[in-house]
Each structure stands twice: as structure tokens, then as C-alpha cells.
Amino acid sequence: MTGISLDDTVATIAAELPGAAELFRRHDISFCCGGNVRLSEAAVKAGLAPSELLSELEALVKAAGRDAPEETSDLIGHILDRYHQTHRAELTWLIPLAQKVERVHGGHPSAPIGLSQVLERLRDELESHMMKEEQILFPTMQSGGGVGIAHPIAQMRREHEEEVEHLRTIEHVTHGLSLPPGACGSWTALYTGLRKFADDLVTHMHLENAVLFPRFEPQSRGAG
């Protein structure tokens, strides 16, 4: 996402702009169930001036990808080390922690029922997605690309959209990652970890969708 408009929906912005989800949570703006509303409407409903909220989001646009390497091979290495390996490591402990919180606090009205199942589906789909990038797409890019590269890129973009849907489900079942009063340490650690994981995944997808993939798409379109 390279620019923000007041006509964009909050759901789209949260899915594509690193840091937007946390900004919306801070302003108590829902972007999972009620996310298909324009930014201007969401701002007014939250008691904010639309121009004020837009300015905050534009600052995030300027910051997005600022720390990513410029060279393609370095950028791919950054994605692999900073995101692929980190997602795998974090899901390894987030899933059993979610299972524990659901088991211990299942009777609580704020319990994140179904969270562990969503995380397991996301883990399986994300692992498949990342393996395809690691074994096929990224090596092709590091070799300079090619005529057929448009197809795997298009598939990766579609899979990103599926991952976004899982993130929206996580936001929904956790009530916007809102902890109830007196939440235990496990519940608190779970939501802290989920917040970082979700923000990381959005940043990861942004770097691929907005920075890495476009470097090869004009080439593939021209070759076709």
C-alpha cells in the first residue's frame, strides 16, 4: 500500500499497511467484522477528525519498509531470516499457549474459543506458502526471474489474501486482542505474542506485495 485515501476501507488498510492494525486497536476501530466501512466513516464513529486519522496512517506509509534492504537478494534474505523463521518459531509456542488458555478459561465470556484451531490452519497454510517461496519463487528471482514467474507470484498474492482472512478471524475470536480485567499471565503472554505475530505477518506480506513482487511483474507482463 503506497497511499491512503479516506475512501479506503479499514479492513483493507489493516491488511496491507504495517502498523495500521495496532493504530486501529488503539482508537477502538474494528477492522475484522465491521471493517468494510470507509476510513472517513470509521474516524467519525471513533470521535476522530478524518484528517487526523489519515495523517497518522500516512506516517505509517512513510515508515513501511524503511529498514528493508534495497538489493533484491538482500531483501529476500531479510524476508527469510526476519519473517519466515520468526513465524515458524512463534507459532510453535503460540498454538499450545492458545490451547491452554482455551482449556483453562473456556467458560469466560471473553475466552478466545477456536483460536488454536485458526492458528493451526494458518500455520499449515503458511508453511506450505513459505516452502513454495523458498524452494521455487525466491531461487527463480535470485536467478533473474523469467517469463513464467508471473504465475507463482499471482498464486502467492492469492495466498496472502487467505492469510489476511485468518488474521481477521484471530482479531474476531480474541475480541480485538482485548484482555479481560485480571487476565492471567498466560492469557496476557498469548495476546502480546499474537499482536507481534500479526503485525509481523502484515509487514512480511507488504514487503512482498509492494516491494519485491513488483520488481518482476512488469518484466513478466512485457514478456507475455
Secondary structure, DSSP 8 states (H G I E B T S, - for coil): -----TTSBHHHHHHHSTTHHHHHHHTT---SSS--SBHHHHHHHTT--HHHHHHHHHHHHHHTTTTS-SSHHHHHHHIIIIIIHHHHHHHHHHHHHHHHHHHHHTTSTT--TTHHHHHHHHHHHHHHHHHHIIIIIHHHHHTT--GGGHHHHHHHHHHHHHHHHHHHHHHHHTTTT---TT--HHHHHHHHHHHHHHHHHHHHHHIIIIIIGGGTHHHHHHH-
